[in-house]
Amino acid sequence: MMKAELSTNLESLLASAQKQERRIIGLMSGTSLDGLDIALCRISGSGGDTKVAVERFTTVSYSDEIKNAIRAVFAKEQVDFQYLTLLNAWIGRLHGQMVADSLKEWGIEADEVDCIASHGQTVMHAPKSLHKPHPFPEGGFPNGTLQIGDGDHVAVTSSIITLSDFRQKHVAAGGEGAPLAVYGDYFMFSARTENRIMLNLGGIANFTYLPASLDASAVFTTDTGPGNTMLDAYARRMYGKAFDTNGSIALAGRFSEHLLRALKDHPFFDAPFPKTTGPELFNMAYLDQVAQEHRVFLSAMPAEDVMATLVRFSAETVTDAIKRSFPKGENFTVYMSGGGAHNPALVAALKEYLPTMRFSTTDELNIPGDAKEAVLFAVLANETLVGGRTKFGGREGVPTISMGKISFPE
């Protein structure tokens, strides 16, 4: 009986897995909807021996039309189902074309890249803690999350094998689908020289604790609450701007202690770790509801004071989570990434609340802060191809799994 031969697609995948070094493109589009981050990485090894070099990086900005197309379904309870279905394919093709255009600009052929790691565009994050009661099924639904930008469309449009939909396996294994940074952070940034906190100040803020012991079972990660999502939304509402450039609006204001305490009066902040959240909770509707319930008259407050308060809200909830997680007096180096690392008002507040900790960015560790999330997914794809042997202790929120569904271009 003749032995079956591998398909050409599987042969290509196997060849990539057997290389000493792989070229993997990581893609990330966050809740800020700024655009698509594209990081071309050279990666060798796996697990704790992973070595990453960022060869090229760019952010392809979203036009207003693209942002509005996504916002039509983003974190909405009710959407046009046909529109969502069409958008899923369209975003996949859009991202695939952005990769193809970037490679052309860099003078790199598609067949020189082993695979793409595509995060997709989150449109709904629904951990069980945020579910409304449902009569069916008994016991309610499990955690859920949804990213659009289908991997098959990315693969066909770019002509490159694509791994996508990373968060679903995390949910299937009992996690909440986030934060996934714990895996890449451990593989890329752990060091015996110091205890580290990898603080991502994206739309939602989260951090990963990396002990100097390098013990994977001691690694800790959680969302803390809003990062930039409410800051950006308020900048759009009041100033018609995508974000508060250089934190200038917040720096011109004075925060309201009353509004700050009211914003923090939510069960999420007292819930046990690890936990996740999203713009589905922390948005302008939340600000308006809090203001109404606590008799805060936003219309009577200078807009810069509201922005200053929202900055303090993000900074305090980050620092509260860090202080709750570790013994008093224990110090770390905090390595920041994400858009909030560029906001002087937010960074200054964090340093004020955590005066004994050293602050830096992941640029110091040779991974540009703006590229870090895209690089993370390239590392997750690499781990799926050649790793998967690091054990994280089977703890809640950190299942030991490989992630990413594989789409072939042919």
Buried (B, 14 or more C-beta within 10 A) or exposed (E): EEEEEEEEBEEBBEEBBEEEEBBBBBBBBBBBBBBBBBBBBBBBBBBBEBEBEBEBBBBBEBEEEBBEBBEBBBBEEEBEEEEBEEBBBBBBBBBBBBBBBBBEEEEBEBEEBBBBBBBBBBBBBBBEBBEEEEEEEEEEEBBBBBBBBBBBBBBBBBBBBBBBBBBBBBBBEBBBBBBBBBBBBBBBBBEEEEBBBBBBBBBBBBBBBBBEEEEBBEBBBBBBBBBBBBBBBBBBEBBEEBBBEEBEBBBBBEBBEEBBEBBBEBEBBEEEBBBBBBBBBBBBEBBEEBBEEEEBEBEEBEBBBBBBBBBBBBBBBBBBBBEEBBEEEEEBBBBBBBBBBBBEBBBBBBBEBBEEBEBBBBBEBEBBBBBBBBBBBBBBBBBBBBBEEBEBEEEEBBBBBBBBBBBBBE
